[in-house]
Amino acid sequence: MKRTFAIVTAATLGIGLGLVSGAWAQTGGQAAPASPLRTRVALVNMVQVLKQYKKFSVIQEQLKAQIQELDKQLQGKRNELIALKNNLQTAKTAEEREPIESKIRQMQLSLQAEEEDARRKVGKLQGEHAVQIYREVEEAVKVFAQVNDIELVLHFNDAAKTDTADYYSPNNVSRKMLTNGPLMPMHWDPRMDITPAVVQMLNAKMGAQ
């Protein structure tokens, strides 16, 4: 980790200029000396972090159980609605069908509202969990970078490069070539990948807690 991995890029130069501007404002217009950037860059594969972070797996199982419980609560009304529709088919007169049809309409509206509420609850939970996990990964990356004098850490989403079948699968390759955003690394020195270290930090912290 002691070697220089990359030259100064435009993005890094922009960060440097931002820091200089802040220092300029604080010193009343007198530029403060700053130690030169070495631009040490590291990479984190977010997909692999999530696969190996035990807490993420626990949260996924908890969320799955909550979704199943919500679905179970709705299933009773779905069954009742099916029974009403069966009764409607066997009704012989308009007088028999009218109250059943009215009940069916009421139940359909009620069921639709409850299903939408359940989807909102699930979406809220997923969003909260995503923010929680992202912030934990971000903090681990920040600590590792500060301790190891790394100035820039980029994250990306990809299969493990050691898993050749998955890494070079048509779906994964097409995703990277056609739909993925910029800065997807194609080649990098393995020493730049701090994914295992970040996973180890996260799991160790989870165990301590």
N, CA and C atoms as a LAMMPS dump frame, in Angstrom:
ITEM: TIMESTEP
0
ITEM: NUMBER OF ATOMS
627
ITEM: BOX BOUNDS ff ff ff
-5.0000000000000000e+02 5.0000000000000000e+02
-5.0000000000000000e+02 5.0000000000000000e+02
-5.0000000000000000e+02 5.0000000000000000e+02
ITEM: ATOMS id mol type element x y z
1 1 1 N 0.824 -1.206 0
2 1 2 C 0 0 0
3 1 3 C 0.86 1.257 0
4 2 1 N 2.203 1.147 -0.103
5 2 2 C 3.063 2.308 -0.013
6 2 3 C 3.393 2.901 -1.367
7 3 1 N 2.975 2.276 -2.446
8 3 2 C 3.317 2.784 -3.761
9 3 3 C 2.234 3.711 -4.27
10 4 1 N 2.586 4.517 -5.232
11 4 2 C 1.605 5.419 -5.834
12 4 3 C 0.866 4.668 -6.915
13 5 1 N -0.477 4.702 -6.898
14 5 2 C -1.264 3.885 -7.818
15 5 3 C -1.766 4.662 -9.02
16 6 1 N -1.856 5.973 -8.931
17 6 2 C -2.449 6.713 -10.049
18 6 3 C -1.923 8.125 -10.092
19 7 1 N -2.034 8.764 -11.233
20 7 2 C -1.666 10.167 -11.355
21 7 3 C -2.82 11.023 -10.902
22 8 1 N -2.591 12.313 -10.712
23 8 2 C -3.653 13.22 -10.283
24 8 3 C -4.664 13.353 -11.405
25 9 1 N -5.927 13.07 -11.113
26 9 2 C -6.989 13.179 -12.104
27 9 3 C -7.68 14.51 -11.978
28 10 1 N -8.58 14.778 -12.927
29 10 2 C -9.318 16.04 -12.882
30 10 3 C -10.197 16.112 -11.655
31 11 1 N -10.811 14.956 -11.292
32 11 2 C -11.683 14.939 -10.118
33 11 3 C -10.895 15.238 -8.862
34 12 1 N -9.713 14.627 -8.737
35 12 2 C -8.899 14.861 -7.56
36 12 3 C -8.413 16.296 -7.522
37 13 1 N -8.074 16.834 -8.682
38 13 2 C -7.655 18.228 -8.76
39 13 3 C -8.767 19.136 -8.293
40 14 1 N -10.037 18.781 -8.644
41 14 2 C -11.174 19.579 -8.202
42 14 3 C -11.313 19.556 -6.7
43 15 1 N -11.104 18.378 -6.096
44 15 2 C -11.153 18.277 -4.64
45 15 3 C -10.063 19.13 -4.022
46 16 1 N -8.877 19.058 -4.602
47 16 2 C -7.777 19.855 -4.075
48 16 3 C -8.06 21.336 -4.153
49 17 1 N -8.647 21.782 -5.274
50 17 2 C -8.983 23.192 -5.418
51 17 3 C -10.025 23.615 -4.407
52 18 1 N -10.976 22.712 -4.113
53 18 2 C -11.998 23.026 -3.124
54 18 3 C -11.389 23.215 -1.754
55 19 1 N -10.427 22.366 -1.4
56 19 2 C -9.765 22.491 -0.104
57 19 3 C -8.953 23.777 -0.031
58 20 1 N -8.296 24.099 -1.127
59 20 2 C -7.511 25.328 -1.148
60 20 3 C -8.414 26.536 -0.998
61 21 1 N -9.595 26.513 -1.662
62 21 2 C -10.533 27.629 -1.572
63 21 3 C -11.008 27.821 -0.147
64 22 1 N -11.306 26.69 0.558
65 22 2 C -11.735 26.79 1.945
66 22 3 C -10.645 27.378 2.811
67 23 1 N -9.419 26.929 2.603
68 23 2 C -8.303 27.452 3.384
69 23 3 C -8.071 28.925 3.085
70 24 1 N -8.267 29.299 1.839
71 24 2 C -8.096 30.704 1.426
72 24 3 C -9.077 31.594 2.166
73 25 1 N -10.33 31.151 2.26
74 25 2 C -11.345 31.947 2.955
75 25 3 C -11.037 32.058 4.439
76 26 1 N -10.526 31.001 5.039
77 26 2 C -10.256 31.008 6.467
78 26 3 C -9.051 31.873 6.824
79 27 1 N -8.126 32.046 5.888
80 27 2 C -6.924 32.824 6.175
81 27 3 C -7.025 34.238 5.637
82 28 1 N -8.247 34.65 5.281
83 28 2 C -8.44 36.028 4.838
84 28 3 C -7.769 36.343 3.521
85 29 1 N -7.651 35.37 2.661
86 29 2 C -7.097 35.632 1.333
87 29 3 C -5.644 35.243 1.197
88 30 1 N -5.011 34.855 2.28
89 30 2 C -3.619 34.441 2.215
90 30 3 C -3.552 32.921 2.094
91 31 1 N -3.03 32.457 0.986
92 31 2 C -3.002 31.022 0.737
93 31 3 C -2.139 30.318 1.771
94 32 1 N -2.707 29.258 2.366
95 32 2 C -1.97 28.482 3.363
96 32 3 C -1.239 27.342 2.664
97 33 1 N -0.027 27.051 3.09
98 33 2 C 0.71 25.946 2.454
99 33 3 C 0.021 24.619 2.733
100 34 1 N 0.007 23.761 1.74
101 34 2 C -0.619 22.444 1.881
102 34 3 C 0.352 21.383 1.403
103 35 1 N 0.36 20.269 2.09
104 35 2 C 1.229 19.183 1.673
105 35 3 C 0.707 18.599 0.364
106 36 1 N 1.581 18.287 -0.571
107 36 2 C 1.146 17.804 -1.893
108 36 3 C 0.43 16.471 -1.805
109 37 1 N -0.583 16.304 -2.666
110 37 2 C -1.311 15.047 -2.728
111 37 3 C -0.475 14.001 -3.46
112 38 1 N -0.483 12.8 -2.934
113 38 2 C 0.161 11.684 -3.621
114 38 3 C -0.836 10.927 -4.469
115 39 1 N -2.11 11.178 -4.204
116 39 2 C -3.205 10.547 -4.929
117 39 3 C -3.129 9.025 -4.872
118 40 1 N -3.266 8.509 -3.674
119 40 2 C -3.345 7.061 -3.503
120 40 3 C -4.815 6.68 -3.598
121 41 1 N -5.13 5.762 -4.5
122 41 2 C -6.507 5.399 -4.822
123 41 3 C -6.755 3.942 -4.433
124 42 1 N -7.961 3.679 -3.904
125 42 2 C -8.359 2.313 -3.57
126 42 3 C -9.761 2.055 -4.115
127 43 1 N -10.121 0.783 -4.206
128 43 2 C -11.409 0.377 -4.759
129 43 3 C -12.164 -0.499 -3.766
130 44 1 N -13.486 -0.352 -3.761
131 44 2 C -14.353 -1.197 -2.941
132 44 3 C -15.47 -1.736 -3.817
133 45 1 N -15.609 -3.049 -3.848
134 45 2 C -16.683 -3.691 -4.601
135 45 3 C -17.889 -3.822 -3.669
136 46 1 N -18.884 -2.943 -3.84
137 46 2 C -20.021 -2.891 -2.925
138 46 3 C -20.829 -4.191 -2.94
139 47 1 N -20.987 -4.795 -4.102
140 47 2 C -21.732 -6.056 -4.192
141 47 3 C -21.094 -7.121 -3.317
142 48 1 N -19.765 -7.21 -3.359
143 48 2 C -19.071 -8.23 -2.579
144 48 3 C -19.09 -7.9 -1.086
145 49 1 N -19.064 -6.609 -0.762
146 49 2 C -19.184 -6.216 0.644
147 49 3 C -20.522 -6.687 1.2
148 50 1 N -21.596 -6.431 0.466
149 50 2 C -22.928 -6.798 0.937
150 50 3 C -23.087 -8.316 1.031
151 51 1 N -22.483 -9.039 0.103
152 51 2 C -22.57 -10.498 0.136
153 51 3 C -21.893 -11.078 1.375
154 52 1 N -20.837 -10.422 1.826
155 52 2 C -20.027 -10.981 2.905
156 52 3 C -20.277 -10.321 4.26
157 53 1 N -20.998 -9.202 4.274
158 53 2 C -21.288 -8.513 5.528
159 53 3 C -22.42 -9.26 6.23
160 54 1 N -22.129 -9.856 7.363
161 54 2 C -23.104 -10.698 8.061
162 54 3 C -24.341 -9.905 8.481
163 55 1 N -24.155 -8.672 8.879
164 55 2 C -25.283 -7.864 9.328
165 55 3 C -26.275 -7.632 8.192
166 56 1 N -25.778 -7.465 6.976
167 56 2 C -26.654 -7.269 5.826
168 56 3 C -27.523 -8.51 5.617
169 57 1 N -26.932 -9.698 5.776
170 57 2 C -27.7 -10.934 5.638
171 57 3 C -28.773 -11.037 6.716
172 58 1 N -28.431 -10.626 7.939
173 58 2 C -29.398 -10.661 9.035
174 58 3 C -30.556 -9.714 8.746
175 59 1 N -30.24 -8.525 8.287
176 59 2 C -31.282 -7.539 7.976
177 59 3 C -32.173 -8.034 6.841
178 60 1 N -31.577 -8.673 5.846
179 60 2 C -32.359 -9.208 4.731
180 60 3 C -33.344 -10.265 5.214
181 61 1 N -32.902 -11.12 6.136
182 61 2 C -33.788 -12.152 6.681
183 61 3 C -34.906 -11.529 7.515
184 62 1 N -34.571 -10.503 8.279
185 62 2 C -35.592 -9.809 9.072
186 62 3 C -36.631 -9.149 8.169
187 63 1 N -36.161 -8.518 7.102
188 63 2 C -37.067 -7.862 6.167
189 63 3 C -37.963 -8.885 5.476
190 64 1 N -37.389 -10.014 5.114
191 64 2 C -38.165 -11.086 4.482
192 64 3 C -39.266 -11.576 5.416
193 65 1 N -38.941 -11.718 6.699
194 65 2 C -39.941 -12.165 7.683
195 65 3 C -41.047 -11.131 7.847
196 66 1 N -40.682 -9.848 7.824
197 66 2 C -41.683 -8.793 7.952
198 66 3 C -42.619 -8.766 6.743
199 67 1 N -42.058 -8.982 5.57
200 67 2 C -42.873 -9.017 4.353
201 67 3 C -43.836 -10.2 4.394
202 68 1 N -43.341 -11.339 4.842
203 68 2 C -44.199 -12.525 4.953
204 68 3 C -45.326 -12.307 5.958
205 69 1 N -45.044 -11.616 7.047
206 69 2 C -46.062 -11.341 8.054
207 69 3 C -47.137 -10.404 7.494
208 70 1 N -46.72 -9.377 6.754
209 70 2 C -47.681 -8.468 6.131
210 70 3 C -48.551 -9.21 5.121
211 71 1 N -47.915 -10.076 4.348
212 71 2 C -48.66 -10.849 3.353
213 71 3 C -49.649 -11.805 4.031
214 72 1 N -49.23 -12.371 5.153
215 72 2 C -50.103 -13.273 5.9
216 72 3 C -51.339 -12.539 6.402
217 73 1 N -51.16 -11.295 6.849
218 73 2 C -52.282 -10.502 7.336
219 73 3 C -53.279 -10.2 6.22
220 74 1 N -52.785 -10.054 5.002
221 74 2 C -53.655 -9.747 3.864
222 74 3 C -54.323 -10.991 3.293
223 75 1 N -53.709 -12.15 3.522
224 75 2 C -54.216 -13.373 2.907
225 75 3 C -55.623 -13.71 3.395
226 76 1 N -55.92 -13.391 4.645
227 76 2 C -57.257 -13.656 5.166
228 76 3 C -58.331 -12.931 4.376
229 77 1 N -58.085 -11.662 4.06
230 77 2 C -59.056 -10.902 3.276
231 77 3 C -59.118 -11.406 1.834
232 78 1 N -57.983 -11.844 1.308
233 78 2 C -57.997 -12.387 -0.053
234 78 3 C -58.87 -13.647 -0.098
235 79 1 N -58.728 -14.482 0.896
236 79 2 C -59.538 -15.711 0.952
237 79 3 C -61.027 -15.38 1.093
238 80 1 N -61.323 -14.38 1.908
239 80 2 C -62.722 -13.967 2.088
240 80 3 C -63.296 -13.428 0.782
241 81 1 N -62.482 -12.701 0.047
242 81 2 C -62.927 -12.155 -1.235
243 81 3 C -63.193 -13.275 -2.241
244 82 1 N -62.336 -14.282 -2.25
245 82 2 C -62.533 -15.434 -3.138
246 82 3 C -63.844 -16.145 -2.793
247 83 1 N -64.108 -16.3 -1.498
248 83 2 C -65.347 -16.962 -1.068
249 83 3 C -66.573 -16.176 -1.512
250 84 1 N -66.514 -14.859 -1.42
251 84 2 C -67.632 -14.026 -1.855
252 84 3 C -67.87 -14.165 -3.362
253 85 1 N -66.809 -14.22 -4.129
254 85 2 C -66.953 -14.371 -5.577
255 85 3 C -67.554 -15.734 -5.921
256 86 1 N -67.19 -16.745 -5.153
257 86 2 C -67.796 -18.059 -5.359
258 86 3 C -69.286 -18.031 -5.035
259 87 1 N -69.643 -17.32 -3.97
260 87 2 C -71.06 -17.188 -3.608
261 87 3 C -71.835 -16.434 -4.681
262 88 1 N -71.169 -15.449 -5.287
263 88 2 C -71.833 -14.676 -6.332
264 88 3 C -72.173 -15.564 -7.527
265 89 1 N -71.287 -16.485 -7.84
266 89 2 C -71.529 -17.364 -8.98
267 89 3 C -72.708 -18.306 -8.746
268 90 1 N -72.938 -18.639 -7.495
269 90 2 C -74.04 -19.566 -7.183
270 90 3 C -75.362 -18.845 -6.896
271 91 1 N -75.303 -17.511 -6.757
272 91 2 C -76.54 -16.755 -6.489
273 91 3 C -77.45 -16.828 -7.723
274 92 1 N -78.731 -17.026 -7.499
275 92 2 C -79.654 -17.238 -8.614
276 92 3 C -80.483 -16.008 -8.947
277 93 1 N -80.689 -15.125 -7.997
278 93 2 C -81.536 -13.964 -8.253
279 93 3 C -80.753 -12.678 -8.038
280 94 1 N -81.331 -11.582 -8.582
281 94 2 C -80.702 -10.272 -8.427
282 94 3 C -80.659 -9.859 -6.969
283 95 1 N -81.715 -10.222 -6.226
284 95 2 C -81.762 -9.88 -4.807
285 95 3 C -80.635 -10.568 -4.029
286 96 1 N -80.255 -11.755 -4.448
287 96 2 C -79.164 -12.474 -3.782
288 96 3 C -77.805 -11.919 -4.197
289 97 1 N -77.692 -11.515 -5.489
290 97 2 C -76.403 -11.055 -5.994
291 97 3 C -76.055 -9.643 -5.518
292 98 1 N -77.03 -8.776 -5.381
293 98 2 C -76.764 -7.364 -5.084
294 98 3 C -75.95 -7.156 -3.8
295 99 1 N -76.349 -7.726 -2.653
296 99 2 C -75.538 -7.519 -1.44
297 99 3 C -74.145 -8.141 -1.53
298 100 1 N -74.047 -9.255 -2.274
299 100 2 C -72.737 -9.89 -2.431
300 100 3 C -71.826 -9.005 -3.273
301 101 1 N -72.359 -8.451 -4.37
302 101 2 C -71.571 -7.568 -5.222
303 101 3 C -71.125 -6.325 -4.467
304 102 1 N -72.021 -5.779 -3.646
305 102 2 C -71.671 -4.607 -2.849
306 102 3 C -70.539 -4.93 -1.876
307 103 1 N -70.633 -6.091 -1.244
308 103 2 C -69.593 -6.511 -0.307
309 103 3 C -68.271 -6.74 -1.015
310 104 1 N -68.337 -7.305 -2.218
311 104 2 C -67.113 -7.549 -2.996
312 104 3 C -66.427 -6.223 -3.32
313 105 1 N -67.206 -5.222 -3.757
314 105 2 C -66.616 -3.919 -4.091
315 105 3 C -65.944 -3.29 -2.869
316 106 1 N -66.613 -3.369 -1.723
317 106 2 C -66.05 -2.81 -0.502
318 106 3 C -64.746 -3.509 -0.111
319 107 1 N -64.774 -4.82 -0.224
320 107 2 C -63.581 -5.573 0.154
321 107 3 C -62.433 -5.345 -0.816
322 108 1 N -62.732 -5.203 -2.102
323 108 2 C -61.685 -4.932 -3.088
324 108 3 C -61 -3.596 -2.81
325 109 1 N -61.81 -2.574 -2.49
326 109 2 C -61.239 -1.262 -2.173
327 109 3 C -60.405 -1.327 -0.892
328 110 1 N -60.924 -2.031 0.12
329 110 2 C -60.202 -2.155 1.381
330 110 3 C -58.898 -2.922 1.205
331 111 1 N -58.964 -4.018 0.429
332 111 2 C -57.775 -4.834 0.204
333 111 3 C -56.726 -4.051 -0.584
334 112 1 N -57.176 -3.313 -1.591
335 112 2 C -56.253 -2.505 -2.379
336 112 3 C -55.542 -1.476 -1.505
337 113 1 N -56.283 -0.823 -0.608
338 113 2 C -55.69 0.179 0.276
339 113 3 C -54.669 -0.452 1.22
340 114 1 N -55.001 -1.627 1.739
341 114 2 C -54.086 -2.295 2.665
342 114 3 C -52.833 -2.792 1.951
343 115 1 N -52.993 -3.259 0.71
344 115 2 C -51.825 -3.704 -0.06
345 115 3 C -50.899 -2.524 -0.372
346 116 1 N -51.472 -1.39 -0.716
347 116 2 C -50.655 -0.198 -0.973
348 116 3 C -49.948 0.255 0.298
349 117 1 N -50.644 0.178 1.428
350 117 2 C -50.023 0.547 2.708
351 117 3 C -48.883 -0.409 3.04
352 118 1 N -49.087 -1.697 2.759
353 118 2 C -48.03 -2.682 3.015
354 118 3 C -46.814 -2.409 2.136
355 119 1 N -47.044 -2.054 0.873
356 119 2 C -45.928 -1.741 -0.028
357 119 3 C -45.167 -0.513 0.464
358 120 1 N -45.898 0.482 0.976
359 120 2 C -45.221 1.669 1.505
360 120 3 C -44.366 1.317 2.721
361 121 1 N -44.901 0.469 3.585
362 121 2 C -44.149 0.05 4.77
363 121 3 C -42.876 -0.687 4.37
364 122 1 N -43.012 -1.611 3.405
365 122 2 C -41.851 -2.365 2.954
366 122 3 C -40.822 -1.431 2.307
367 123 1 N -41.294 -0.51 1.473
368 123 2 C -40.387 0.438 0.833
369 123 3 C -39.65 1.292 1.849
370 124 1 N -40.37 1.716 2.892
371 124 2 C -39.75 2.522 3.951
372 124 3 C -38.688 1.716 4.688
373 125 1 N -39.01 0.472 5.012
374 125 2 C -38.044 -0.379 5.7
375 125 3 C -36.803 -0.618 4.837
376 126 1 N -37.023 -0.896 3.557
377 126 2 C -35.898 -1.131 2.651
378 126 3 C -35.014 0.098 2.551
379 127 1 N -35.635 1.267 2.466
380 127 2 C -34.875 2.505 2.39
381 127 3 C -34.066 2.761 3.649
382 128 1 N -34.685 2.537 4.805
383 128 2 C -33.984 2.742 6.076
384 128 3 C -32.807 1.784 6.221
385 129 1 N -33.026 0.529 5.852
386 129 2 C -31.946 -0.456 5.937
387 129 3 C -30.812 -0.109 4.965
388 130 1 N -31.171 0.34 3.766
389 130 2 C -30.151 0.687 2.779
390 130 3 C -29.272 1.83 3.288
391 131 1 N -29.907 2.851 3.858
392 131 2 C -29.154 3.987 4.401
393 131 3 C -28.255 3.537 5.545
394 132 1 N -28.79 2.693 6.425
395 132 2 C -28.021 2.206 7.572
396 132 3 C -26.771 1.456 7.112
397 133 1 N -26.96 0.51 6.192
398 133 2 C -25.825 -0.294 5.722
399 133 3 C -24.82 0.574 4.971
400 134 1 N -25.319 1.482 4.129
401 134 2 C -24.4 2.328 3.361
402 134 3 C -23.532 3.172 4.289
403 135 1 N -24.154 3.738 5.326
404 135 2 C -23.395 4.585 6.245
405 135 3 C -22.355 3.775 7.022
406 136 1 N -22.68 2.534 7.352
407 136 2 C -21.722 1.681 8.058
408 136 3 C -20.539 1.336 7.152
409 137 1 N -20.834 1.019 5.881
410 137 2 C -19.748 0.74 4.932
411 137 3 C -18.917 1.993 4.71
412 138 1 N -19.594 3.122 4.553
413 138 2 C -18.896 4.398 4.336
414 138 3 C -17.954 4.714 5.5
415 139 1 N -18.424 4.49 6.721
416 139 2 C -17.589 4.774 7.893
417 139 3 C -16.382 3.849 7.946
418 140 1 N -16.582 2.571 7.633
419 140 2 C -15.464 1.621 7.624
420 140 3 C -14.431 2.012 6.571
421 141 1 N -14.905 2.392 5.4
422 141 2 C -14.001 2.819 4.325
423 141 3 C -13.228 4.067 4.757
424 142 1 N -13.924 5.006 5.371
425 142 2 C -13.285 6.249 5.82
426 142 3 C -12.177 5.964 6.825
427 143 1 N -12.468 5.117 7.806
428 143 2 C -11.469 4.793 8.824
429 143 3 C -10.262 4.102 8.193
430 144 1 N -10.531 3.127 7.328
431 144 2 C -9.426 2.404 6.684
432 144 3 C -8.575 3.354 5.849
433 145 1 N -9.233 4.234 5.11
434 145 2 C -8.506 5.165 4.247
435 145 3 C -7.641 6.119 5.069
436 146 1 N -8.182 6.619 6.168
437 146 2 C -7.417 7.547 6.996
438 146 3 C -6.208 6.868 7.625
439 147 1 N -6.397 5.646 8.111
440 147 2 C -5.3 4.93 8.746
441 147 3 C -4.192 4.59 7.738
442 148 1 N -4.589 4.321 6.495
443 148 2 C -3.618 3.893 5.48
444 148 3 C -3.232 4.992 4.503
445 149 1 N -3.559 6.244 4.833
446 149 2 C -3.172 7.39 3.994
447 149 3 C -3.666 7.259 2.556
448 150 1 N -4.894 6.796 2.416
449 150 2 C -5.501 6.706 1.087
450 150 3 C -6.368 7.938 0.886
451 151 1 N -6.182 8.636 -0.21
452 151 2 C -6.848 9.916 -0.419
453 151 3 C -8.159 9.808 -1.19
454 152 1 N -8.339 8.727 -1.928
455 152 2 C -9.556 8.579 -2.724
456 152 3 C -9.951 7.105 -2.767
457 153 1 N -11.217 6.812 -2.412
458 153 2 C -11.745 5.455 -2.503
459 153 3 C -12.975 5.478 -3.402
460 154 1 N -12.966 4.672 -4.446
461 154 2 C -14.081 4.564 -5.378
462 154 3 C -14.78 3.223 -5.168
463 155 1 N -16.1 3.232 -5.193
464 155 2 C -16.81 1.958 -5.07
465 155 3 C -17.497 1.627 -6.393
466 156 1 N -17.662 0.347 -6.652
467 156 2 C -18.306 -0.121 -7.871
468 156 3 C -19.055 -1.4 -7.546
469 157 1 N -19.906 -1.843 -8.456
470 157 2 C -20.717 -3.044 -8.264
471 157 3 C -20.365 -4.066 -9.337
472 158 1 N -19.851 -5.195 -8.907
473 158 2 C -19.446 -6.202 -9.888
474 158 3 C -19.368 -7.569 -9.219
475 159 1 N -19.33 -8.585 -10.051
476 159 2 C -19.091 -9.937 -9.538
477 159 3 C -17.648 -10.024 -9.062
478 160 1 N -17.35 -11.025 -8.257
479 160 2 C -15.975 -11.219 -7.808
480 160 3 C -15.11 -11.619 -8.997
481 161 1 N -13.985 -10.942 -9.158
482 161 2 C -13.135 -11.224 -10.304
483 161 3 C -12.56 -12.635 -10.242
484 162 1 N -12.48 -13.188 -9.051
485 162 2 C -11.97 -14.554 -8.912
486 162 3 C -12.985 -15.6 -9.359
487 163 1 N -14.268 -15.208 -9.438
488 163 2 C -15.32 -16.112 -9.917
489 163 3 C -15.485 -15.895 -11.417
490 164 1 N -14.685 -16.577 -12.206
491 164 2 C -14.634 -16.345 -13.65
492 164 3 C -15.983 -16.545 -14.319
493 165 1 N -16.717 -17.594 -13.942
494 165 2 C -18 -17.888 -14.584
495 165 3 C -18.989 -16.744 -14.378
496 166 1 N -19.037 -16.22 -13.17
497 166 2 C -19.961 -15.128 -12.87
498 166 3 C -19.452 -13.81 -13.447
499 167 1 N -18.147 -13.593 -13.328
500 167 2 C -17.555 -12.324 -13.785
501 167 3 C -17.726 -12.139 -15.287
502 168 1 N -17.546 -13.228 -16.039
503 168 2 C -17.656 -13.151 -17.498
504 168 3 C -18.987 -13.71 -18.012
505 169 1 N -19.976 -13.777 -17.171
506 169 2 C -21.294 -14.215 -17.637
507 169 3 C -21.874 -13.161 -18.579
508 170 1 N -22.673 -13.559 -19.575
509 170 2 C -23.235 -12.59 -20.531
510 170 3 C -23.998 -11.458 -19.843
511 171 1 N -24.772 -11.782 -18.826
512 171 2 C -25.545 -10.742 -18.15
513 171 3 C -24.646 -9.708 -17.488
514 172 1 N -23.6 -10.182 -16.806
515 172 2 C -22.71 -9.256 -16.112
516 172 3 C -21.917 -8.404 -17.09
517 173 1 N -21.426 -9.026 -18.15
518 173 2 C -20.653 -8.274 -19.153
519 173 3 C -21.54 -7.257 -19.863
520 174 1 N -22.766 -7.665 -20.237
521 174 2 C -23.682 -6.738 -20.91
522 174 3 C -24.03 -5.564 -20.002
523 175 1 N -24.228 -5.842 -18.721
524 175 2 C -24.542 -4.77 -17.778
525 175 3 C -23.424 -3.741 -17.735
526 176 1 N -22.194 -4.21 -17.706
527 176 2 C -21.061 -3.287 -17.614
528 176 3 C -20.842 -2.516 -18.915
529 177 1 N -21.094 -3.17 -20.043
530 177 2 C -20.827 -2.529 -21.331
531 177 3 C -21.949 -1.597 -21.764
532 178 1 N -23.188 -1.903 -21.367
533 178 2 C -24.32 -1.176 -21.931
534 178 3 C -25.053 -0.288 -20.93
535 179 1 N -25.148 -0.715 -19.68
536 179 2 C -26.023 0.013 -18.759
537 179 3 C -25.319 0.582 -17.539
538 180 1 N -24.108 0.154 -17.257
539 180 2 C -23.469 0.616 -16.023
540 180 3 C -22.944 2.034 -16.179
541 181 1 N -22.829 2.732 -15.058
542 181 2 C -22.315 4.096 -15.071
543 181 3 C -20.819 4.137 -15.345
544 182 1 N -20.248 5.33 -15.351
545 182 2 C -18.811 5.48 -15.641
546 182 3 C -17.952 4.992 -14.478
547 183 1 N -16.631 4.943 -14.738
548 183 2 C -15.632 4.598 -13.737
549 183 3 C -15.686 3.138 -13.29
550 184 1 N -16.27 2.276 -14.087
551 184 2 C -16.193 0.847 -13.786
552 184 3 C -14.783 0.366 -14.109
553 185 1 N -14.016 -0.086 -13.115
554 185 2 C -12.633 -0.496 -13.384
555 185 3 C -12.585 -1.748 -14.256
556 186 1 N -11.68 -1.743 -15.224
557 186 2 C -11.496 -2.907 -16.078
558 186 3 C -10.257 -3.694 -15.66
559 187 1 N -9.265 -2.978 -15.171
560 187 2 C -8.057 -3.631 -14.665
561 187 3 C -7.544 -2.811 -13.503
562 188 1 N -7.079 -3.513 -12.453
563 188 2 C -6.499 -2.805 -11.329
564 188 3 C -5.528 -3.724 -10.598
565 189 1 N -4.579 -3.119 -9.952
566 189 2 C -3.659 -3.863 -9.114
567 189 3 C -4.452 -4.425 -7.935
568 190 1 N -4.355 -5.723 -7.654
569 190 2 C -5.128 -6.308 -6.546
570 190 3 C -4.918 -5.607 -5.223
571 191 1 N -3.769 -4.954 -5.049
572 191 2 C -3.504 -4.262 -3.789
573 191 3 C -4.389 -3.024 -3.614
574 192 1 N -5.014 -2.575 -4.698
575 192 2 C -5.911 -1.423 -4.606
576 192 3 C -7.276 -1.808 -4.052
577 193 1 N -7.623 -3.101 -4.123
578 193 2 C -8.948 -3.559 -3.697
579 193 3 C -8.957 -3.766 -2.187
580 194 1 N -9.634 -2.876 -1.466
581 194 2 C -9.686 -2.975 -0.003
582 194 3 C -10.988 -3.625 0.47
583 195 1 N -11.722 -4.249 -0.464
584 195 2 C -12.994 -4.891 -0.106
585 195 3 C -12.847 -5.891 1.037
586 196 1 N -11.88 -6.822 0.993
587 196 2 C -11.762 -7.791 2.1
588 196 3 C -11.506 -7.113 3.445
589 197 1 N -10.69 -6.071 3.441
590 197 2 C -10.389 -5.373 4.69
591 197 3 C -11.623 -4.689 5.247
592 198 1 N -12.423 -4.086 4.372
593 198 2 C -13.645 -3.414 4.811
594 198 3 C -14.634 -4.428 5.382
595 199 1 N -14.791 -5.562 4.711
596 199 2 C -15.69 -6.617 5.202
597 199 3 C -15.236 -7.11 6.574
598 200 1 N -13.936 -7.312 6.726
599 200 2 C -13.404 -7.784 8.002
600 200 3 C -13.69 -6.774 9.114
601 201 1 N -13.526 -5.49 8.823
602 201 2 C -13.801 -4.447 9.813
603 201 3 C -15.273 -4.45 10.218
604 202 1 N -16.164 -4.55 9.228
605 202 2 C -17.599 -4.516 9.499
606 202 3 C -18.036 -5.714 10.346
607 203 1 N -17.562 -6.897 9.973
608 203 2 C -17.953 -8.103 10.716
609 203 3 C -17.354 -8.117 12.114
610 204 1 N -16.142 -7.587 12.244
611 204 2 C -15.524 -7.518 13.563
612 204 3 C -16.304 -6.564 14.472
613 205 1 N -16.73 -5.439 13.924
614 205 2 C -17.51 -4.487 14.712
615 205 3 C -18.855 -5.083 15.104
616 206 1 N -19.477 -5.814 14.172
617 206 2 C -20.758 -6.461 14.46
618 206 3 C -20.592 -7.479 15.58
619 207 1 N -19.496 -8.256 15.545
620 207 2 C -19.246 -9.242 16.587
621 207 3 C -19.02 -8.589 17.945
622 208 1 N -18.323 -7.45 17.944
623 208 2 C -18.055 -6.743 19.195
624 208 3 C -19.353 -6.196 19.804
625 209 1 N -20.261 -5.753 18.938
626 209 2 C -21.528 -5.203 19.416
627 209 3 C -22.421 -6.309 19.955
